[in-house]
Amino acid sequence: MKAALGLTLVVTGVYLLTASGHLDGQDQEYYFRMARSLAREGTFSIEPLVYKNTEIAGARGRDGHFYPQYAPGLPVALSPLVMLANSVPRANSNFAPHYAWLHQSDSDVIARIFVSYFDVPVTALSVGLLVLFLMRLGYSSSVAVCVSTTFALSTFAWAQSRIVNPEPLQICLVLAAALLVLRASTKELLIAGCALGFAVLVKITSVLALPMLLLLRGPADLPVWRRPARAVAIIAPVIGALVIYAAYNYSRFGSLIATGYNVSPAAAELTGNTIGNPLTGIYGLLFSFGRGIVWYAPPVIAGAIGAVRFYRDKQPLAVAFALFVGLWIAFYSFYKAWDSGWGWGPRYLLPVLPFMLAPAGAILARRPDRVAFAALAVIGFLIQIPGALVDFMASGRAGMTLFGQTAGEHTPEAFVAWRNFHLAGSEIVRHSALVWHGQVDLAWRTFRGTDLPKITFALVALFIASGISLLISTAITPQSLEPPPHSPRKE
């Protein structure tokens, strides 16, 4: 537990240091507006964004108000931050002049800043949960910390902590559910089901984790699905979440399945919310210059190398993880917008990233393998630095300018193909160019002249110093290993 808490604190400090302190882009704007509307007026309806005289990313409900297409879970989680921001209204006059991004009034600026930090502690907590999860699999605390640190700082999880999207909360909830299932008491299985149920309300694709959870084994060496009462403890909350989702849809649009997506064929084509070529999607998610996971999270290569040994040592777990990762990638490969739009890395793969990295722990016993893993971790860390320092929307705009100057065909489809599959269009290249020219995006720089830099550096120092002390304490007095969940306890 000390190792997990220590690493969580250190990562929180690092993420705070590179936080953006603002919201940018359609998705973040809508999530904020939903959270603000929920906190202040008790409704999910908002004032929509308009593009070419068309209200985008949602539809008018049966009451005539506009409702976004997004799920309710993340706005619900964000709304307390809006309420908290409402208690410090006097600070707006200090921060508003520095806030250059979209905002409807100066009174919203503090709330936007508060909300922009949401995924910092959420992603850091996921790192801590991953430490506990890997230790529960039978790895030593040092191996668990090593792999989890790599996840935190050598993959696109770092840059995603700067952006308000549902995937960081998804990964936190799915990891929590998986950890609780491995502990295997009926009460903990029920809590695991509730965690997965809330993940479904954050984004409905979370339901794809259910088969994995049912295949996991606790200390009794039986998969959850073989014990009906325990399986029901997980499944019932998920069904409840789906019922809530359906009620959410009905309350807005008068239909259990209407979400606000694809209200017209033209809108579906514009946003990419249609079926695409799965071969393009698989290649793009795994290997493309613009979104390929091997470029934005090089340590997954170590996970792939360790998969054989992981399967040999922990076959039931390996099958469960492979099923989850396979289902997830297959689902998104059929989605025309598999690239997730403007951003850093294959955002849609973030929830399965820990399960792709977990087998890497199996190869850290041999020195040559440790050297190779360390090399991949260092490469991954260096790649993440521009992603953690630059506004992804500024990179996107710079990319559009470059594309307009160099491309022969100037269409949205051609730009997406250039961004995803050409090295010059890669976010890694464009973010690096912006860093080279000094265009970094850090909250403590943006809001200099306010109290935010002092608060940031004080918290960073406190979190990192506390975390390192806990990690040192763990190294001096190693924690005992727990038996792997697929191995019966010996009396």
Contacts in CASP RR format, 6 or more apart in sequence:
PFRMAT RR
TARGET T0000
AUTHOR 0000-0000-0000
METHOD contacts of the structure
MODEL  1
MKAALGLTLVVTGVYLLTASGHLDGQDQEYYFRMARSLAREGTFSIEPLV
YKNTEIAGARGRDGHFYPQYAPGLPVALSPLVMLANSVPRANSNFAPHYA
WLHQSDSDVIARIFVSYFDVPVTALSVGLLVLFLMRLGYSSSVAVCVSTT
FALSTFAWAQSRIVNPEPLQICLVLAAALLVLRASTKELLIAGCALGFAV
LVKITSVLALPMLLLLRGPADLPVWRRPARAVAIIAPVIGALVIYAAYNY
SRFGSLIATGYNVSPAAAELTGNTIGNPLTGIYGLLFSFGRGIVWYAPPV
IAGAIGAVRFYRDKQPLAVAFALFVGLWIAFYSFYKAWDSGWGWGPRYLL
PVLPFMLAPAGAILARRPDRVAFAALAVIGFLIQIPGALVDFMASGRAGM
TLFGQTAGEHTPEAFVAWRNFHLAGSEIVRHSALVWHGQVDLAWRTFRGT
DLPKITFALVALFIASGISLLISTAITPQSLEPPPHSPRKE
1 132 0 8 1.000
1 479 0 8 1.000
2 470 0 8 1.000
2 471 0 8 1.000
2 473 0 8 1.000
2 474 0 8 1.000
2 479 0 8 1.000
3 131 0 8 1.000
3 135 0 8 1.000
3 141 0 8 1.000
3 144 0 8 1.000
3 145 0 8 1.000
3 470 0 8 1.000
3 471 0 8 1.000
3 474 0 8 1.000
3 479 0 8 1.000
4 128 0 8 1.000
4 129 0 8 1.000
4 131 0 8 1.000
4 132 0 8 1.000
4 135 0 8 1.000
5 128 0 8 1.000
5 467 0 8 1.000
5 470 0 8 1.000
6 466 0 8 1.000
6 467 0 8 1.000
6 468 0 8 1.000
6 470 0 8 1.000
6 471 0 8 1.000
6 474 0 8 1.000
7 127 0 8 1.000
7 128 0 8 1.000
7 131 0 8 1.000
7 145 0 8 1.000
7 148 0 8 1.000
7 149 0 8 1.000
7 152 0 8 1.000
7 467 0 8 1.000
7 471 0 8 1.000
8 124 0 8 1.000
8 125 0 8 1.000
8 127 0 8 1.000
8 128 0 8 1.000
8 467 0 8 1.000
9 124 0 8 1.000
9 463 0 8 1.000
9 464 0 8 1.000
9 466 0 8 1.000
9 467 0 8 1.000
9 470 0 8 1.000
10 463 0 8 1.000
10 464 0 8 1.000
10 467 0 8 1.000
10 468 0 8 1.000
10 471 0 8 1.000
11 123 0 8 1.000
11 124 0 8 1.000
11 127 0 8 1.000
11 128 0 8 1.000
11 149 0 8 1.000
11 152 0 8 1.000
11 153 0 8 1.000
12 120 0 8 1.000
12 121 0 8 1.000
12 124 0 8 1.000
12 463 0 8 1.000
13 124 0 8 1.000
13 459 0 8 1.000
13 460 0 8 1.000
13 463 0 8 1.000
13 464 0 8 1.000
14 152 0 8 1.000
14 153 0 8 1.000
14 158 0 8 1.000
14 460 0 8 1.000
14 464 0 8 1.000
15 120 0 8 1.000
15 123 0 8 1.000
15 124 0 8 1.000
15 158 0 8 1.000
15 161 0 8 1.000
15 162 0 8 1.000
16 117 0 8 1.000
16 120 0 8 1.000
16 456 0 8 1.000
16 459 0 8 1.000
16 460 0 8 1.000
16 463 0 8 1.000
17 442 0 8 1.000
17 444 0 8 1.000
17 456 0 8 1.000
17 460 0 8 1.000
18 158 0 8 1.000
18 162 0 8 1.000
18 388 0 8 1.000
18 389 0 8 1.000
18 442 0 8 1.000
19 116 0 8 1.000
19 117 0 8 1.000
19 120 0 8 1.000
19 161 0 8 1.000
19 162 0 8 1.000
19 442 0 8 1.000
19 443 0 8 1.000
19 456 0 8 1.000
20 116 0 8 1.000
20 162 0 8 1.000
20 163 0 8 1.000
20 391 0 8 1.000
20 441 0 8 1.000
20 442 0 8 1.000
20 443 0 8 1.000
20 446 0 8 1.000
21 113 0 8 1.000
21 116 0 8 1.000
21 117 0 8 1.000
21 443 0 8 1.000
21 446 0 8 1.000
21 447 0 8 1.000
22 99 0 8 1.000
22 100 0 8 1.000
22 101 0 8 1.000
22 112 0 8 1.000
22 113 0 8 1.000
22 116 0 8 1.000
22 443 0 8 1.000
22 446 0 8 1.000
23 29 0 8 1.000
23 32 0 8 1.000
23 101 0 8 1.000
23 102 0 8 1.000
23 112 0 8 1.000
23 115 0 8 1.000
23 116 0 8 1.000
23 164 0 8 1.000
24 101 0 8 1.000
24 102 0 8 1.000
24 391 0 8 1.000
24 392 0 8 1.000
24 393 0 8 1.000
25 102 0 8 1.000
25 342 0 8 1.000
25 393 0 8 1.000
26 49 0 8 1.000
26 56 0 8 1.000
26 57 0 8 1.000
27 70 0 8 1.000
27 164 0 8 1.000
27 165 0 8 1.000
28 116 0 8 1.000
28 163 0 8 1.000
28 164 0 8 1.000
28 165 0 8 1.000
29 49 0 8 1.000
29 102 0 8 1.000
30 46 0 8 1.000
30 49 0 8 1.000
30 57 0 8 1.000
30 68 0 8 1.000
30 70 0 8 1.000
31 70 0 8 1.000
31 74 0 8 1.000
31 75 0 8 1.000
31 78 0 8 1.000
31 115 0 8 1.000
31 164 0 8 1.000
31 165 0 8 1.000
32 78 0 8 1.000
32 82 0 8 1.000
32 111 0 8 1.000
32 112 0 8 1.000
32 115 0 8 1.000
32 164 0 8 1.000
33 46 0 8 1.000
33 47 0 8 1.000
33 68 0 8 1.000
34 44 0 8 1.000
34 46 0 8 1.000
34 68 0 8 1.000
34 70 0 8 1.000
34 72 0 8 1.000
34 75 0 8 1.000
34 78 0 8 1.000
35 74 0 8 1.000
35 75 0 8 1.000
35 76 0 8 1.000
35 78 0 8 1.000
35 79 0 8 1.000
35 81 0 8 1.000
35 82 0 8 1.000
35 115 0 8 1.000
36 46 0 8 1.000
36 79 0 8 1.000
36 82 0 8 1.000
36 108 0 8 1.000
36 111 0 8 1.000
37 43 0 8 1.000
37 44 0 8 1.000
37 45 0 8 1.000
37 46 0 8 1.000
38 44 0 8 1.000
38 75 0 8 1.000
38 76 0 8 1.000
38 79 0 8 1.000
38 82 0 8 1.000
39 79 0 8 1.000
39 80 0 8 1.000
39 82 0 8 1.000
39 83 0 8 1.000
39 86 0 8 1.000
40 82 0 8 1.000
40 86 0 8 1.000
43 65 0 8 1.000
44 67 0 8 1.000
44 68 0 8 1.000
44 72 0 8 1.000
44 75 0 8 1.000
44 248 0 8 1.000
44 252 0 8 1.000
45 61 0 8 1.000
45 63 0 8 1.000
45 65 0 8 1.000
45 66 0 8 1.000
45 67 0 8 1.000
46 66 0 8 1.000
46 67 0 8 1.000
46 68 0 8 1.000
47 66 0 8 1.000
47 104 0 8 1.000
48 55 0 8 1.000
48 56 0 8 1.000
48 57 0 8 1.000
48 58 0 8 1.000
48 66 0 8 1.000
48 68 0 8 1.000
49 55 0 8 1.000
49 56 0 8 1.000
49 57 0 8 1.000
50 56 0 8 1.000
54 267 0 8 1.000
55 66 0 8 1.000
56 267 0 8 1.000
56 271 0 8 1.000
57 68 0 8 1.000
57 69 0 8 1.000
57 70 0 8 1.000
57 271 0 8 1.000
58 66 0 8 1.000
58 67 0 8 1.000
58 68 0 8 1.000
58 69 0 8 1.000
58 260 0 8 1.000
58 261 0 8 1.000
58 263 0 8 1.000
59 66 0 8 1.000
59 67 0 8 1.000
59 69 0 8 1.000
59 253 0 8 1.000
59 258 0 8 1.000
59 260 0 8 1.000
59 263 0 8 1.000
60 66 0 8 1.000
60 67 0 8 1.000
61 67 0 8 1.000
61 252 0 8 1.000
61 253 0 8 1.000
61 254 0 8 1.000
62 252 0 8 1.000
62 253 0 8 1.000
62 254 0 8 1.000
67 252 0 8 1.000
67 253 0 8 1.000
67 260 0 8 1.000
68 260 0 8 1.000
69 259 0 8 1.000
69 260 0 8 1.000
69 261 0 8 1.000
70 166 0 8 1.000
71 166 0 8 1.000
71 201 0 8 1.000
71 202 0 8 1.000
71 203 0 8 1.000
71 204 0 8 1.000
71 245 0 8 1.000
71 248 0 8 1.000
72 201 0 8 1.000
72 244 0 8 1.000
72 245 0 8 1.000
72 248 0 8 1.000
73 166 0 8 1.000
73 198 0 8 1.000
73 201 0 8 1.000
73 202 0 8 1.000
74 164 0 8 1.000
74 166 0 8 1.000
74 169 0 8 1.000
74 202 0 8 1.000
74 203 0 8 1.000
76 201 0 8 1.000
77 118 0 8 1.000
77 169 0 8 1.000
77 202 0 8 1.000
78 115 0 8 1.000
78 118 0 8 1.000
78 164 0 8 1.000
81 111 0 8 1.000
81 114 0 8 1.000
81 115 0 8 1.000
81 117 0 8 1.000
81 118 0 8 1.000
82 111 0 8 1.000
82 114 0 8 1.000
82 115 0 8 1.000
84 114 0 8 1.000
85 110 0 8 1.000
85 111 0 8 1.000
85 113 0 8 1.000
85 114 0 8 1.000
85 115 0 8 1.000
86 111 0 8 1.000
88 110 0 8 1.000
89 107 0 8 1.000
89 110 0 8 1.000
91 110 0 8 1.000
91 450 0 8 1.000
92 106 0 8 1.000
92 107 0 8 1.000
92 109 0 8 1.000
92 110 0 8 1.000
93 106 0 8 1.000
94 449 0 8 1.000
94 450 0 8 1.000
94 451 0 8 1.000
95 109 0 8 1.000
95 110 0 8 1.000
95 113 0 8 1.000
95 447 0 8 1.000
95 450 0 8 1.000
95 452 0 8 1.000
96 106 0 8 1.000
96 109 0 8 1.000
98 446 0 8 1.000
98 447 0 8 1.000
98 448 0 8 1.000
98 449 0 8 1.000
98 450 0 8 1.000
99 109 0 8 1.000
99 112 0 8 1.000
99 113 0 8 1.000
101 112 0 8 1.000
103 109 0 8 1.000
103 112 0 8 1.000
113 443 0 8 1.000
113 447 0 8 1.000
113 452 0 8 1.000
115 164 0 8 1.000
116 162 0 8 1.000
116 164 0 8 1.000
116 443 0 8 1.000
118 164 0 8 1.000
119 160 0 8 1.000
119 161 0 8 1.000
119 162 0 8 1.000
119 163 0 8 1.000
119 164 0 8 1.000
119 165 0 8 1.000
119 168 0 8 1.000
119 169 0 8 1.000
120 161 0 8 1.000
120 162 0 8 1.000
122 161 0 8 1.000
122 168 0 8 1.000
122 169 0 8 1.000
122 172 0 8 1.000
123 152 0 8 1.000
123 157 0 8 1.000
123 158 0 8 1.000
123 160 0 8 1.000
123 161 0 8 1.000
123 168 0 8 1.000
123 171 0 8 1.000
123 172 0 8 1.000
124 152 0 8 1.000
124 161 0 8 1.000
125 172 0 8 1.000
126 157 0 8 1.000
126 168 0 8 1.000
126 171 0 8 1.000
126 172 0 8 1.000
126 175 0 8 1.000
126 354 0 8 1.000
127 148 0 8 1.000
127 149 0 8 1.000
127 151 0 8 1.000
127 152 0 8 1.000
127 157 0 8 1.000
128 148 0 8 1.000
129 172 0 8 1.000
129 175 0 8 1.000
129 176 0 8 1.000
129 179 0 8 1.000
130 144 0 8 1.000
130 147 0 8 1.000
130 148 0 8 1.000
130 151 0 8 1.000
130 175 0 8 1.000
130 354 0 8 1.000
131 141 0 8 1.000
131 144 0 8 1.000
131 145 0 8 1.000
131 148 0 8 1.000
132 144 0 8 1.000
132 179 0 8 1.000
133 175 0 8 1.000
133 178 0 8 1.000
133 179 0 8 1.000
133 182 0 8 1.000
133 354 0 8 1.000
133 358 0 8 1.000
134 143 0 8 1.000
134 144 0 8 1.000
134 147 0 8 1.000
134 148 0 8 1.000
134 358 0 8 1.000
134 361 0 8 1.000
135 141 0 8 1.000
135 144 0 8 1.000
135 479 0 8 1.000
135 481 0 8 1.000
135 482 0 8 1.000
136 179 0 8 1.000
136 182 0 8 1.000
136 183 0 8 1.000
136 482 0 8 1.000
136 485 0 8 1.000
137 182 0 8 1.000
137 314 0 8 1.000
137 317 0 8 1.000
137 358 0 8 1.000
137 484 0 8 1.000
137 485 0 8 1.000
138 481 0 8 1.000
138 482 0 8 1.000
138 483 0 8 1.000
138 484 0 8 1.000
139 147 0 8 1.000
139 361 0 8 1.000
139 481 0 8 1.000
140 478 0 8 1.000
140 481 0 8 1.000
141 474 0 8 1.000
141 478 0 8 1.000
141 479 0 8 1.000
142 475 0 8 1.000
142 478 0 8 1.000
143 361 0 8 1.000
143 364 0 8 1.000
145 471 0 8 1.000
145 474 0 8 1.000
146 361 0 8 1.000
146 364 0 8 1.000
146 373 0 8 1.000
147 357 0 8 1.000
147 358 0 8 1.000
147 360 0 8 1.000
147 361 0 8 1.000
147 364 0 8 1.000
149 377 0 8 1.000
150 299 0 8 1.000
150 357 0 8 1.000
150 360 0 8 1.000
150 373 0 8 1.000
150 377 0 8 1.000
151 157 0 8 1.000
151 299 0 8 1.000
151 353 0 8 1.000
151 354 0 8 1.000
151 357 0 8 1.000
152 158 0 8 1.000
153 381 0 8 1.000
153 384 0 8 1.000
154 297 0 8 1.000
154 298 0 8 1.000
154 299 0 8 1.000
154 376 0 8 1.000
154 377 0 8 1.000
154 378 0 8 1.000
154 379 0 8 1.000
154 380 0 8 1.000
154 381 0 8 1.000
154 383 0 8 1.000
154 384 0 8 1.000
155 296 0 8 1.000
155 297 0 8 1.000
155 299 0 8 1.000
155 300 0 8 1.000
155 353 0 8 1.000
155 357 0 8 1.000
155 380 0 8 1.000
155 384 0 8 1.000
156 296 0 8 1.000
156 297 0 8 1.000
156 344 0 8 1.000
156 345 0 8 1.000
156 346 0 8 1.000
156 347 0 8 1.000
156 350 0 8 1.000
156 384 0 8 1.000
156 387 0 8 1.000
157 168 0 8 1.000
157 171 0 8 1.000
157 350 0 8 1.000
157 353 0 8 1.000
158 384 0 8 1.000
158 387 0 8 1.000
158 388 0 8 1.000
159 344 0 8 1.000
159 345 0 8 1.000
159 384 0 8 1.000
159 387 0 8 1.000
159 388 0 8 1.000
159 392 0 8 1.000
160 167 0 8 1.000
160 168 0 8 1.000
160 344 0 8 1.000
160 347 0 8 1.000
160 350 0 8 1.000
161 168 0 8 1.000
162 388 0 8 1.000
163 343 0 8 1.000
163 344 0 8 1.000
163 392 0 8 1.000
165 347 0 8 1.000
166 202 0 8 1.000
166 203 0 8 1.000
167 203 0 8 1.000
167 347 0 8 1.000
167 348 0 8 1.000
167 350 0 8 1.000
167 351 0 8 1.000
168 350 0 8 1.000
169 199 0 8 1.000
169 202 0 8 1.000
170 199 0 8 1.000
170 202 0 8 1.000
170 203 0 8 1.000
170 205 0 8 1.000
170 206 0 8 1.000
170 350 0 8 1.000
170 351 0 8 1.000
171 350 0 8 1.000
171 351 0 8 1.000
171 353 0 8 1.000
171 354 0 8 1.000
173 195 0 8 1.000
173 196 0 8 1.000
173 197 0 8 1.000
173 198 0 8 1.000
173 199 0 8 1.000
173 202 0 8 1.000
173 206 0 8 1.000
174 195 0 8 1.000
174 196 0 8 1.000
174 199 0 8 1.000
174 206 0 8 1.000
174 209 0 8 1.000
174 351 0 8 1.000
175 354 0 8 1.000
176 192 0 8 1.000
176 195 0 8 1.000
177 192 0 8 1.000
177 193 0 8 1.000
177 195 0 8 1.000
177 196 0 8 1.000
177 199 0 8 1.000
177 209 0 8 1.000
177 213 0 8 1.000
177 234 0 8 1.000
178 192 0 8 1.000
178 209 0 8 1.000
178 212 0 8 1.000
178 213 0 8 1.000
178 216 0 8 1.000
180 188 0 8 1.000
180 189 0 8 1.000
180 191 0 8 1.000
180 192 0 8 1.000
180 195 0 8 1.000
181 188 0 8 1.000
181 189 0 8 1.000
181 192 0 8 1.000
181 213 0 8 1.000
181 216 0 8 1.000
181 218 0 8 1.000
181 224 0 8 1.000
181 234 0 8 1.000
182 216 0 8 1.000
182 217 0 8 1.000
182 218 0 8 1.000
182 485 0 8 1.000
183 218 0 8 1.000
184 217 0 8 1.000
184 218 0 8 1.000
184 219 0 8 1.000
184 220 0 8 1.000
184 224 0 8 1.000
184 230 0 8 1.000
184 485 0 8 1.000
186 229 0 8 1.000
186 230 0 8 1.000
186 233 0 8 1.000
189 224 0 8 1.000
189 230 0 8 1.000
189 233 0 8 1.000
189 234 0 8 1.000
190 233 0 8 1.000
190 234 0 8 1.000
190 236 0 8 1.000
190 237 0 8 1.000
192 213 0 8 1.000
192 233 0 8 1.000
192 234 0 8 1.000
193 213 0 8 1.000
193 233 0 8 1.000
193 234 0 8 1.000
193 235 0 8 1.000
193 236 0 8 1.000
193 237 0 8 1.000
193 238 0 8 1.000
194 237 0 8 1.000
196 206 0 8 1.000
196 207 0 8 1.000
196 209 0 8 1.000
196 210 0 8 1.000
196 213 0 8 1.000
196 234 0 8 1.000
196 237 0 8 1.000
196 238 0 8 1.000
196 241 0 8 1.000
197 206 0 8 1.000
197 237 0 8 1.000
197 238 0 8 1.000
197 240 0 8 1.000
197 241 0 8 1.000
198 241 0 8 1.000
199 206 0 8 1.000
199 209 0 8 1.000
200 206 0 8 1.000
200 207 0 8 1.000
200 238 0 8 1.000
200 241 0 8 1.000
200 242 0 8 1.000
200 245 0 8 1.000
201 241 0 8 1.000
201 244 0 8 1.000
201 245 0 8 1.000
204 245 0 8 1.000
205 328 0 8 1.000
205 331 0 8 1.000
205 351 0 8 1.000
206 351 0 8 1.000
207 238 0 8 1.000
207 242 0 8 1.000
208 324 0 8 1.000
208 327 0 8 1.000
208 328 0 8 1.000
208 331 0 8 1.000
209 324 0 8 1.000
209 351 0 8 1.000
210 234 0 8 1.000
210 235 0 8 1.000
210 238 0 8 1.000
211 320 0 8 1.000
211 323 0 8 1.000
211 324 0 8 1.000
211 327 0 8 1.000
212 320 0 8 1.000
212 321 0 8 1.000
212 323 0 8 1.000
212 324 0 8 1.000
212 355 0 8 1.000
213 224 0 8 1.000
213 234 0 8 1.000
214 223 0 8 1.000
214 224 0 8 1.000
214 225 0 8 1.000
214 231 0 8 1.000
214 234 0 8 1.000
214 235 0 8 1.000
215 223 0 8 1.000
215 224 0 8 1.000
215 225 0 8 1.000
215 316 0 8 1.000
215 319 0 8 1.000
215 320 0 8 1.000
215 323 0 8 1.000
216 223 0 8 1.000
216 224 0 8 1.000
216 316 0 8 1.000
216 317 0 8 1.000
216 320 0 8 1.000
216 485 0 8 1.000
217 223 0 8 1.000
217 224 0 8 1.000
217 316 0 8 1.000
217 317 0 8 1.000
217 485 0 8 1.000
217 486 0 8 1.000
218 224 0 8 1.000
218 485 0 8 1.000
218 486 0 8 1.000
219 483 0 8 1.000
219 485 0 8 1.000
219 488 0 8 1.000
219 489 0 8 1.000
220 488 0 8 1.000
221 486 0 8 1.000
221 487 0 8 1.000
221 488 0 8 1.000
223 316 0 8 1.000
224 230 0 8 1.000
224 231 0 8 1.000
224 234 0 8 1.000
225 231 0 8 1.000
246 256 0 8 1.000
246 257 0 8 1.000
247 256 0 8 1.000
249 255 0 8 1.000
249 256 0 8 1.000
249 257 0 8 1.000
249 258 0 8 1.000
249 259 0 8 1.000
250 256 0 8 1.000
252 258 0 8 1.000
252 260 0 8 1.000
253 259 0 8 1.000
253 260 0 8 1.000
261 268 0 8 1.000
261 271 0 8 1.000
261 273 0 8 1.000
262 268 0 8 1.000
262 271 0 8 1.000
262 273 0 8 1.000
262 274 0 8 1.000
267 273 0 8 1.000
268 274 0 8 1.000
271 337 0 8 1.000
272 335 0 8 1.000
272 336 0 8 1.000
272 337 0 8 1.000
273 335 0 8 1.000
273 336 0 8 1.000
273 337 0 8 1.000
274 336 0 8 1.000
275 334 0 8 1.000
275 335 0 8 1.000
275 336 0 8 1.000
276 334 0 8 1.000
276 335 0 8 1.000
276 336 0 8 1.000
276 338 0 8 1.000
278 330 0 8 1.000
278 333 0 8 1.000
278 334 0 8 1.000
279 333 0 8 1.000
280 333 0 8 1.000
280 338 0 8 1.000
281 332 0 8 1.000
281 333 0 8 1.000
281 334 0 8 1.000
281 335 0 8 1.000
281 338 0 8 1.000
282 329 0 8 1.000
282 330 0 8 1.000
282 333 0 8 1.000
284 290 0 8 1.000
284 291 0 8 1.000
284 292 0 8 1.000
284 338 0 8 1.000
284 339 0 8 1.000
284 346 0 8 1.000
284 420 0 8 1.000
284 421 0 8 1.000
285 291 0 8 1.000
285 292 0 8 1.000
285 293 0 8 1.000
285 329 0 8 1.000
285 332 0 8 1.000
285 333 0 8 1.000
285 338 0 8 1.000
285 346 0 8 1.000
285 348 0 8 1.000
285 349 0 8 1.000
286 292 0 8 1.000
286 293 0 8 1.000
286 294 0 8 1.000
286 329 0 8 1.000
287 294 0 8 1.000
288 420 0 8 1.000
288 421 0 8 1.000
289 295 0 8 1.000
289 420 0 8 1.000
289 421 0 8 1.000
289 422 0 8 1.000
289 423 0 8 1.000
289 425 0 8 1.000
289 426 0 8 1.000
289 428 0 8 1.000
290 339 0 8 1.000
290 345 0 8 1.000
290 419 0 8 1.000
290 420 0 8 1.000
290 421 0 8 1.000
290 425 0 8 1.000
290 426 0 8 1.000
290 427 0 8 1.000
290 428 0 8 1.000
291 338 0 8 1.000
291 339 0 8 1.000
291 340 0 8 1.000
291 345 0 8 1.000
291 346 0 8 1.000
291 420 0 8 1.000
292 345 0 8 1.000
292 346 0 8 1.000
293 300 0 8 1.000
293 345 0 8 1.000
293 346 0 8 1.000
293 349 0 8 1.000
293 353 0 8 1.000
293 356 0 8 1.000
294 300 0 8 1.000
294 301 0 8 1.000
295 383 0 8 1.000
295 426 0 8 1.000
295 428 0 8 1.000
296 344 0 8 1.000
296 345 0 8 1.000
296 346 0 8 1.000
296 383 0 8 1.000
296 428 0 8 1.000
297 353 0 8 1.000
297 356 0 8 1.000
297 357 0 8 1.000
297 380 0 8 1.000
298 376 0 8 1.000
298 377 0 8 1.000
298 379 0 8 1.000
298 380 0 8 1.000
298 383 0 8 1.000
299 357 0 8 1.000
299 360 0 8 1.000
299 373 0 8 1.000
299 376 0 8 1.000
299 377 0 8 1.000
299 380 0 8 1.000
300 353 0 8 1.000
300 356 0 8 1.000
300 357 0 8 1.000
301 376 0 8 1.000
302 357 0 8 1.000
302 360 0 8 1.000
302 363 0 8 1.000
302 369 0 8 1.000
302 372 0 8 1.000
302 373 0 8 1.000
302 376 0 8 1.000
303 310 0 8 1.000
303 356 0 8 1.000
303 357 0 8 1.000
303 358 0 8 1.000
303 359 0 8 1.000
303 360 0 8 1.000
303 361 0 8 1.000
303 363 0 8 1.000
304 356 0 8 1.000
304 359 0 8 1.000
305 360 0 8 1.000
305 363 0 8 1.000
305 369 0 8 1.000
305 372 0 8 1.000
306 359 0 8 1.000
306 360 0 8 1.000
306 361 0 8 1.000
306 362 0 8 1.000
306 363 0 8 1.000
307 318 0 8 1.000
307 322 0 8 1.000
307 359 0 8 1.000
309 359 0 8 1.000
309 362 0 8 1.000
309 363 0 8 1.000
310 317 0 8 1.000
310 318 0 8 1.000
310 358 0 8 1.000
310 359 0 8 1.000
310 361 0 8 1.000
310 362 0 8 1.000
311 318 0 8 1.000
311 319 0 8 1.000
311 359 0 8 1.000
313 362 0 8 1.000
313 484 0 8 1.000
314 362 0 8 1.000
314 484 0 8 1.000
314 486 0 8 1.000
315 486 0 8 1.000
316 486 0 8 1.000
317 484 0 8 1.000
317 485 0 8 1.000
317 486 0 8 1.000
318 359 0 8 1.000
321 355 0 8 1.000
321 356 0 8 1.000
321 358 0 8 1.000
321 359 0 8 1.000
324 352 0 8 1.000
324 355 0 8 1.000
325 352 0 8 1.000
325 355 0 8 1.000
325 356 0 8 1.000
326 352 0 8 1.000
328 349 0 8 1.000
328 351 0 8 1.000
328 352 0 8 1.000
329 349 0 8 1.000
329 352 0 8 1.000
332 338 0 8 1.000
332 348 0 8 1.000
332 349 0 8 1.000
335 348 0 8 1.000
338 348 0 8 1.000
339 346 0 8 1.000
339 416 0 8 1.000
339 419 0 8 1.000
339 420 0 8 1.000
340 346 0 8 1.000
340 347 0 8 1.000
340 348 0 8 1.000
342 392 0 8 1.000
342 393 0 8 1.000
342 395 0 8 1.000
342 396 0 8 1.000
343 392 0 8 1.000
343 395 0 8 1.000
343 396 0 8 1.000
343 427 0 8 1.000
344 387 0 8 1.000
344 392 0 8 1.000
344 427 0 8 1.000
344 431 0 8 1.000
345 427 0 8 1.000
360 373 0 8 1.000
363 369 0 8 1.000
363 370 0 8 1.000
363 373 0 8 1.000
364 370 0 8 1.000
364 373 0 8 1.000
383 428 0 8 1.000
385 435 0 8 1.000
386 428 0 8 1.000
386 431 0 8 1.000
386 432 0 8 1.000
386 434 0 8 1.000
386 435 0 8 1.000
387 427 0 8 1.000
387 431 0 8 1.000
389 431 0 8 1.000
389 435 0 8 1.000
389 440 0 8 1.000
389 441 0 8 1.000
389 442 0 8 1.000
390 431 0 8 1.000
390 434 0 8 1.000
390 435 0 8 1.000
390 439 0 8 1.000
390 440 0 8 1.000
390 441 0 8 1.000
391 441 0 8 1.000
392 427 0 8 1.000
392 431 0 8 1.000
394 434 0 8 1.000
394 439 0 8 1.000
394 441 0 8 1.000
395 427 0 8 1.000
395 430 0 8 1.000
395 431 0 8 1.000
395 434 0 8 1.000
396 419 0 8 1.000
396 427 0 8 1.000
396 430 0 8 1.000
398 430 0 8 1.000
398 433 0 8 1.000
398 434 0 8 1.000
399 419 0 8 1.000
399 425 0 8 1.000
399 430 0 8 1.000
400 415 0 8 1.000
402 424 0 8 1.000
402 425 0 8 1.000
402 430 0 8 1.000
403 410 0 8 1.000
403 414 0 8 1.000
403 415 0 8 1.000
403 418 0 8 1.000
403 419 0 8 1.000
403 425 0 8 1.000
404 410 0 8 1.000
406 424 0 8 1.000
407 414 0 8 1.000
407 415 0 8 1.000
407 418 0 8 1.000
408 414 0 8 1.000
418 424 0 8 1.000
418 425 0 8 1.000
419 425 0 8 1.000
419 426 0 8 1.000
419 427 0 8 1.000
423 429 0 8 1.000
434 440 0 8 1.000
443 452 0 8 1.000
443 456 0 8 1.000
444 452 0 8 1.000
444 453 0 8 1.000
444 456 0 8 1.000
444 457 0 8 1.000
445 453 0 8 1.000
447 453 0 8 1.000
483 489 0 8 1.000
483 490 0 8 1.000
END
